[in-house]
Amino acid sequence: MPLKILVAQINCIVGDVSSNAEKIFSVVENAKSVGADLIVTPELSLCGYPPEDLLLRPDFLKECDLKLTDLAQRIFGVTVIVGHPYQTNEGLYNAASIIQDGQIVARYCKQELPNYRVFDEARYFERGTQPCVVSIAGVPVGINICEDVWGEDGREASTETKVHAYPANAVEQAKAHGAELLVVLNASPFHAGKDILRRTVVQTQSRLHAMPIVFCNLIGGQDELVFDGGSFACNNKGDVGAQMPFFCEKVSLMTYGQGDIASDCSERLLANDQALYEALVLGVKDYVNKNGFQGVLIGLSGGIDSALTLAVAADAIGAERVKAVMMPSQFTADMSREDASSMAVGLGVDYSEIAIKPIFDAFVSGLSDEFMGRAFDTTEENLQSRIRGTLLMGLSNKFGSLVLTTGNKSEMSTGYATLYGDMAGGLAVLKDLTKQAVYRLSIYRNTISACIPVRIIERPPSAELRADQVDSDSLPSYEVLDAIVEHYVEYDRGIDDIVGLGYRVEDVTRIVWLIHMNEHKRRQSPPGIRVTARGFGKDWRYPITSKFRGLIDQ
């Protein structure tokens, strides 16, 4: 008889141990009706991932232990693998417990602890050393957790396009101890291209060990991270026999027999722009809903960034929970007001206008003695932005809605944003998208339905904080800027390396200088949804006080 495996690609909430346990139990009860032998849940499914410093609290660990025991005592007639923290006298482990007939019959502790980019597992966990192989319906099943299947050079494989071609130690151990099938629990966060990397790594290990692998991944948004699901399985030749969908909760029944994996779940990999857009939508949806916000507020300017932010928000939580506010000044073009109103009406979101010129004039009047003899400059530009930020935060306080900021990665890199102005808010939706990516995703969104006015996409970008202003007055072309940011921020390439790729040394040194000079701004910006190999958040930890501005070989 083939082994029936139910892969539970579920959305677990960090810290909500009781609800996560009930979700797992609900999956177990439903799985019995389809005759599943084994149910696999994601990494740390009981407590959510990543729990961060909750893992330093004894009361949190005690709750996890109590709920795991309670859950195990209710499970009969099926084998379930649950991820959870496990405290021993030797330390804390990232563990997976195998539950059968009301008790925990075996336990595996993760051996490879990622401690790079967004991962901090060495801060909390000890490394496991022993394999775990359990007989389930007569099949010896090995257990691994996430990084175990990537091996010791997981960092390189997860941040570049390289994939190692030698066996991972934890996989080798499982095979050596008789595993015929390997099950891997994962909380593998999304970034562009990660789906292909995962497949390549797992297929490589499968071929090296001639062993089928089932890869169960977490789904959902957690602060700046998005877990995209996309669970899959491959046979002992590395051929993918089951592919679950991305960016949604799903359970899928797979069957294993004679080295092969079969399933009726055969979703396709997503195109890059679709994956990026769906990651933003899921990130906003879960951030808003898991934190209990009634809705969101967006300052709608008539520009491309706020337009894309509005589209993502409406798709994430529904137009009825979104309010857009246009705050025109004396520098706001008529087309900006027209396009903002047209888009808001088209989406069906609540829309209003608040003119800021009277407030701006009052500020300027109040500061006139202090500013006497000084010309209009970025000070007055930033005043307009800060007035808008204050108005949005006032509406947020009054109505309990979350302000979504609209700045992109190009702006966050160079400081082309105003502290306590357009940076004021609770979630920066586009924080990890370059300006060119913003344009691409806007075009992509319009292929789903006409949403963003074409004029917004085609007109030159402008902050509209002074007469006849365009972004190119202050920044290099976005084609150049975005490429340099990608090389320096995402791949840690130095100035000389980037210049060697064909970029002008003046442009590279200026942009690198701006990146380091504006760290203090980014540190005060709201969290943003991470969609690239390196965003300005958990995986960018540069000192504010630092004299390093990039090294140029002499």
C-alpha positions in Angstrom: 0.0 0.0 0.0 1.4 3.5 -0.9 2.1 5.9 2.0 -0.5 8.8 2.0 1.1 12.1 3.0 -1.0 15.2 3.7 1.2 18.3 3.3 -0.3 21.1 5.4 0.8 24.5 4.0 -0.7 26.6 6.7 -0.6 30.2 7.9 0.6 30.2 11.5 0.5 33.3 13.7 3.6 34.1 15.7 2.8 33.8 19.4 -0.7 32.6 19.0 0.1 29.1 20.2 -3.5 28.1 21.1 -4.9 29.1 17.7 -2.0 27.4 15.9 -2.6 24.2 17.8 -6.3 24.2 17.0 -5.5 24.8 13.3 -3.2 21.8 13.3 -5.8 19.7 15.0 -8.4 20.8 12.5 -6.2 19.7 9.7 -5.7 16.3 11.5 -9.4 15.7 11.8 -10.0 16.5 8.2 -7.1 14.4 7.0 -8.6 11.3 8.5 -11.5 11.5 6.0 -9.0 11.1 3.1 -7.2 8.3 4.7 -3.9 10.1 5.3 -1.2 8.1 7.1 1.1 11.1 7.7 0.5 14.8 8.2 3.4 17.3 7.8 3.2 20.8 9.1 5.8 23.7 8.6 8.8 24.5 10.7 7.8 25.9 14.2 4.2 25.5 13.2 3.1 25.5 16.8 4.5 28.9 17.7 4.9 30.6 14.3 8.1 31.7 12.6 10.2 33.6 13.4 9.3 34.0 17.1 12.5 36.0 17.7 13.0 37.0 21.4 9.8 35.3 22.5 12.1 32.3 22.6 14.0 34.0 25.5 10.9 34.0 27.6 10.4 31.0 29.9 6.6 31.5 30.0 6.4 31.4 26.2 8.4 28.1 26.1 6.2 26.7 28.8 3.0 27.6 26.8 4.5 25.9 23.8 5.3 22.8 25.8 1.8 22.6 27.4 0.0 23.0 24.1 2.2 20.4 22.4 1.4 17.9 25.1 -2.3 18.7 24.9 -2.3 18.5 21.1 -0.5 15.1 21.2 -3.0 13.7 23.6 -5.8 14.4 21.1 -4.3 12.8 18.1 -5.0 9.2 17.2 -5.2 7.1 14.1 -2.6 9.1 12.1 1.0 10.3 12.4 1.6 14.0 12.7 4.8 16.0 12.5 4.7 19.3 14.4 7.4 22.0 14.5 8.1 23.7 17.9 10.8 25.0 20.2 12.1 22.3 22.6 13.9 23.1 25.8 16.3 20.7 27.4 19.0 20.9 30.0 21.5 21.3 27.2 19.7 24.2 25.7 16.8 25.2 23.3 16.3 23.4 20.0 14.3 24.0 16.8 12.5 20.7 16.8 10.0 18.5 15.1 8.0 16.0 17.2 6.4 12.9 15.7 3.0 12.2 17.2 1.3 8.8 17.1 -1.6 7.5 19.1 -1.7 10.2 21.7 2.0 10.5 22.4 5.2 11.9 21.1 7.1 8.9 19.8 10.2 10.6 18.4 11.8 14.0 18.0 14.2 15.6 15.6 16.4 18.7 16.4 17.5 21.0 13.5 21.2 20.7 12.8 22.0 23.5 10.4 21.1 26.9 12.0 20.9 29.8 9.5 22.5 32.9 10.9 22.7 35.3 8.0 20.5 37.9 6.4 17.0 37.6 8.0 17.9 34.6 10.1 19.1 34.7 13.7 18.8 31.1 14.8 22.2 30.8 16.4 21.0 33.5 18.8 18.4 31.2 20.2 19.0 27.5 19.4 21.6 24.8 19.9 22.5 22.6 17.0 21.0 19.1 16.9 23.4 16.2 16.1 21.3 13.1 15.7 19.1 11.9 12.8 15.5 10.9 13.2 14.0 8.1 11.1 10.5 6.8 12.0 8.5 3.9 10.5 5.1 5.2 9.2 2.8 2.6 7.5 5.9 0.4 7.0 8.0 3.2 5.3 11.1 4.5 7.1 10.7 8.3 7.0 13.6 10.7 7.7 13.0 14.2 9.1 14.9 17.4 8.3 14.1 21.0 9.0 14.7 23.7 6.4 18.4 24.7 6.4 19.3 21.0 6.9 18.6 20.2 3.3 20.6 23.2 2.1 23.7 22.1 4.0 26.6 24.1 5.3 26.8 26.5 2.4 23.1 27.4 2.6 23.9 31.0 2.8 25.6 31.1 -0.7 22.8 29.0 -2.2 20.1 31.2 -0.8 21.5 34.6 -1.8 23.0 33.9 -5.2 22.2 31.6 -8.0 24.8 29.0 -7.0 23.7 25.7 -5.6 26.1 23.2 -4.0 26.5 19.8 -5.7 27.5 17.7 -2.7 25.3 15.9 -0.1 24.1 17.9 2.9 25.2 16.3 6.2 21.7 16.0 7.8 20.3 14.4 4.6 23.2 11.9 4.5 22.6 11.0 8.1 18.9 10.2 7.5 19.8 8.1 4.5 22.5 6.3 6.4 20.0 5.4 9.1 17.7 3.8 6.7 15.4 6.6 5.5 13.6 5.7 2.3 11.7 9.0 2.1 12.8 12.4 3.5 10.3 14.9 4.9 11.5 18.5 5.3 9.6 21.1 7.5 10.3 24.7 6.3 9.8 28.3 7.1 11.5 29.6 3.9 10.8 33.3 3.3 10.1 34.6 -0.2 12.3 36.7 -2.3 12.4 37.0 -6.1 13.7 33.8 -7.5 13.6 31.8 -4.3 11.2 29.2 -5.7 13.7 28.1 -8.3 16.5 28.0 -5.8 14.5 25.8 -3.4 13.6 23.4 -6.2 17.2 23.2 -7.4 18.6 22.5 -3.9 16.0 19.9 -3.1 16.3 18.2 -6.5 20.0 18.1 -6.2 19.9 16.4 -2.8 17.2 14.0 -4.1 19.4 12.9 -7.0 22.6 12.7 -4.9 20.9 10.4 -2.4 18.4 8.7 -4.7 15.7 9.5 -2.2 12.3 11.2 -2.6 11.9 14.5 -0.7 8.7 16.2 0.5 9.2 19.9 1.1 6.4 21.5 3.3 6.7 25.3 3.5 5.0 27.9 5.7 2.5 30.5 4.2 1.7 34.0 5.4 3.1 37.4 6.2 5.0 38.1 9.4 6.2 41.7 9.8 8.5 42.3 6.9 8.8 38.7 5.9 6.4 36.9 3.5 6.3 33.1 3.4 5.0 32.0 0.0 4.2 28.3 0.5 4.9 26.6 -2.8 5.4 23.2 -1.1 6.4 20.4 -3.4 7.8 16.9 -3.7 10.2 15.1 -6.0 10.9 11.5 -6.6 14.2 9.6 -6.1 15.5 10.9 -9.4 14.8 14.6 -8.5 11.8 14.9 -10.8 9.0 17.1 -9.3 5.8 15.1 -8.9 3.8 17.5 -6.9 3.7 21.3 -6.7 1.4 23.2 -4.4 0.2 26.8 -5.0 2.0 29.9 -3.9 0.7 32.6 -1.5 -2.3 30.7 -0.2 -3.1 28.2 2.5 -3.6 24.7 1.1 -3.5 21.1 2.1 -2.5 18.5 -0.5 -2.6 14.7 -0.4 0.5 13.0 -1.9 1.2 9.3 -2.3 4.6 7.7 -2.0 5.5 4.3 -3.3 8.5 2.6 -4.8 10.6 5.8 -4.9 8.0 7.9 -6.6 5.7 10.7 -5.4 2.3 11.4 -7.0 -0.3 14.0 -6.4 -3.1 15.8 -8.3 -1.6 19.1 -7.2 0.5 20.4 -10.1 0.6 24.2 -9.9 3.0 26.2 -12.1 5.8 28.4 -10.8 4.8 32.1 -11.0 6.3 34.7 -13.3 8.5 37.1 -11.4 6.2 40.2 -11.5 3.2 38.1 -10.5 5.1 36.6 -7.6 6.3 40.0 -6.4 2.8 41.5 -6.6 1.2 38.6 -4.7 3.9 38.8 -2.1 3.0 42.4 -1.5 -0.7 41.6 -1.3 -0.2 38.8 1.2 2.2 40.9 3.2 -0.2 43.8 3.6 -3.2 41.5 4.2 -1.6 39.6 7.1 0.1 42.7 8.6 -3.2 44.5 8.7 -5.4 41.6 9.8 -3.0 39.9 12.3 -2.4 43.2 14.0 -6.1 44.0 14.2 -6.3 47.2 12.2 -9.7 48.2 10.9 -8.4 49.5 7.6 -5.7 51.5 5.9 -5.0 55.1 4.9 -3.0 56.2 1.9 -1.9 59.6 0.9 -2.8 59.5 -2.8 -0.6 61.9 -4.8 -1.4 61.1 -8.4 2.0 59.5 -8.7 3.1 56.0 -9.5 4.2 54.9 -6.0 1.0 55.8 -4.2 -1.0 54.4 -7.1 0.6 51.0 -6.8 0.3 51.1 -3.0 -3.4 51.8 -3.3 -3.9 48.9 -5.8 -2.1 46.5 -3.5 -4.1 47.6 -0.5 -7.4 47.2 -2.2 -6.5 43.8 -3.5 -5.2 42.8 0.0 -8.1 43.8 2.3 -10.9 45.0 0.0 -11.7 48.5 -1.2 -14.2 49.0 1.6 -11.4 49.0 4.1 -9.2 51.5 2.3 -9.3 55.3 2.4 -7.3 57.5 0.0 -6.6 61.1 0.8 -5.4 63.6 -1.8 -3.6 66.6 -0.2 -2.9 69.1 -3.0 -0.7 72.1 -2.6 0.0 75.0 -4.8 2.5 72.8 -6.7 0.1 70.0 -7.4 -0.7 69.6 -11.1 -4.3 69.3 -12.2 -3.5 66.0 -13.8 -2.4 64.6 -10.4 -5.7 65.5 -8.8 -7.6 64.1 -11.8 -5.7 60.8 -11.9 -5.9 60.3 -8.1 -9.6 60.8 -8.1 -10.1 58.7 -11.2 -8.2 55.8 -9.7 -9.9 56.0 -6.3 -13.4 56.1 -7.9 -12.5 53.2 -10.2 -11.4 51.0 -7.3 -14.3 52.0 -5.1 -12.2 53.2 -2.2 -13.3 56.0 0.1 -11.7 59.2 -1.2 -11.3 62.8 0.0 -9.2 65.9 -0.5 -7.6 68.1 2.0 -5.9 71.2 0.7 -2.6 71.9 2.5 -1.8 75.4 1.2 -3.6 77.2 4.1 -1.7 75.0 6.6 1.5 75.5 4.8 1.1 79.2 4.7 0.4 79.2 8.5 3.7 77.3 9.1 5.6 79.6 6.9 4.1 82.6 8.6 4.9 81.2 12.0 8.5 80.6 11.0 8.9 83.9 9.0 11.0 85.6 11.7 13.4 82.6 12.0 13.6 82.2 8.2 14.0 85.9 7.4 16.4 86.5 4.5 16.6 82.8 3.5 15.3 81.5 0.1 12.7 78.7 -0.4 14.6 75.4 -0.4 14.2 71.8 0.8 13.0 73.1 4.2 9.8 74.3 2.7 9.5 71.2 0.5 9.8 69.0 3.6 7.2 71.2 5.5 4.6 70.2 2.9 5.5 66.5 3.3 5.3 66.8 7.1 2.0 68.5 6.9 0.6 65.6 4.9 2.2 63.1 7.3 0.6 64.9 10.3 -2.9 64.9 8.6 -2.7 61.2 7.8 -1.6 60.3 11.3 -4.4 62.4 12.7 -6.9 60.4 10.6 -5.2 57.2 11.7 -5.6 58.1 15.4 -9.2 59.1 15.0 -10.4 56.1 13.0 -8.0 53.3 13.9 -6.6 52.8 10.4 -3.0 52.0 9.5 -1.1 54.5 7.4 0.6 52.9 4.5 3.7 54.8 3.3 4.5 54.8 -0.3 8.3 55.3 -0.6 10.3 52.8 -2.7 13.7 51.2 -2.4 15.4 53.7 -4.7 14.2 56.5 -2.4 15.0 54.7 0.8 18.5 54.1 -0.5 19.3 57.7 -1.3 17.3 59.5 1.4 14.9 61.0 -1.2 12.2 60.9 1.4 11.1 63.1 4.4 11.5 62.1 8.0 8.1 62.5 9.8 6.6 63.4 6.4 6.0 60.8 3.6 7.9 58.3 5.9 5.3 58.7 8.6 3.2 55.5 8.9 3.0 51.9 10.0 3.9 49.8 7.0 6.1 50.7 3.9 4.6 48.6 1.2 7.1 49.3 -1.6 10.2 49.7 0.6 12.0 46.8 -1.1 10.9 47.6 -4.7 13.2 49.8 -6.9 11.5 52.5 -8.9 11.8 50.4 -12.1 10.1 47.5 -10.3 7.3 49.8 -9.2 6.6 50.6 -12.9 6.8 47.0 -13.9 4.3 45.9 -11.2 2.0 48.8 -12.1 1.9 47.6 -15.7 1.4 44.0 -14.4 -1.5 45.1 -12.2 -3.2 46.6 -15.1 -3.2 43.2 -16.9 -5.5 41.9 -14.2 -7.9 44.8 -14.6 -7.6 48.4 -15.7 -6.7 50.0 -12.3 -3.8 52.5 -12.6 -4.4 55.4 -15.0 -2.0 55.1 -18.0 -1.0 58.8 -17.6 0.4 58.0 -14.1 2.6 55.3 -15.6 3.8 57.4 -18.5 4.4 60.8 -16.9 7.8 61.7 -15.5 7.9 61.1 -11.7 7.8 64.2 -9.5 7.5 64.9 -5.8 5.6 68.1 -6.7 7.1 70.0 -3.8 8.2 73.0 -5.9 7.4 74.4 -9.3 8.3 72.2 -12.3 10.0 69.6 -10.1 11.0 66.2 -11.5 12.9 63.4 -9.8 15.7 63.6 -12.3 16.6 67.0 -10.9 18.0 65.3 -7.7 18.7 61.8 -8.7 20.5 59.9 -11.6 18.3 58.0 -14.0 16.4 55.3 -12.2 18.0 52.8 -14.6 21.4 53.7 -13.3 20.4 54.3 -9.7 18.5 51.0 -9.3 21.3 48.9 -10.8 23.9 50.4 -8.5 21.6 49.9 -5.5 21.0 46.3 -6.4 24.8 45.6 -6.8 25.8 47.4 -3.6 22.9 46.5 -1.3 21.7 43.1 -2.4 25.0 41.5 -3.4 27.6 43.5 -1.4 29.6 44.5 -4.4 32.2 47.2 -3.9 32.6 50.5 -5.7 35.4 49.2 -8.0 33.4 46.0 -8.8 30.4 48.1 -9.8 32.4 50.6 -11.8 34.0 47.5 -13.6 30.5 46.6 -14.7 30.4 49.8 -16.8 28.9 52.4 -14.4 30.5 55.9 -14.0 32.6 56.2 -10.9 31.0 59.5 -10.1 27.5 57.9 -10.1 28.6 54.9 -8.1 30.5 56.9 -5.4 27.6 59.4 -5.0 25.0 56.7 -4.6 27.1 54.7 -2.2 27.7 57.9 -0.2 24.0 58.6 -0.1 23.2 55.0 1.0 25.5 55.3 4.0 24.6 58.9 4.8 20.9 58.1 5.1 21.0 55.2 7.4 19.5 57.3 10.2 16.4 57.9 8.1 15.9 54.3 7.3 16.3 53.3 10.9 13.3 55.5 11.6 11.2 54.3 8.7 8.3 51.8 9.2 8.9 48.1 8.4 8.5 47.2 4.7 7.7 44.0 2.9 10.9 42.1 1.9 10.8 40.8 -1.7 14.4 40.9 -2.8 17.5 38.9 -1.6 18.3 41.9 0.7 15.9 44.6 1.9 16.4 47.5 4.3 15.2 45.6 7.4 16.2 42.5 9.3 18.9 41.7 6.8 20.5 45.2 6.6 22.1 46.1 9.9 24.6 48.9 9.3 25.7 51.4 12.0 24.2 54.9 11.9 27.5 56.4 13.2 30.1 55.2 10.7 32.6 56.9 8.5 32.7 54.1 5.9 31.6 55.4 2.5 32.8 52.6 0.2 36.3 51.7 -0.7 38.0 52.7 -3.9 41.2 51.0 -4.9 43.9 53.6 -5.6 
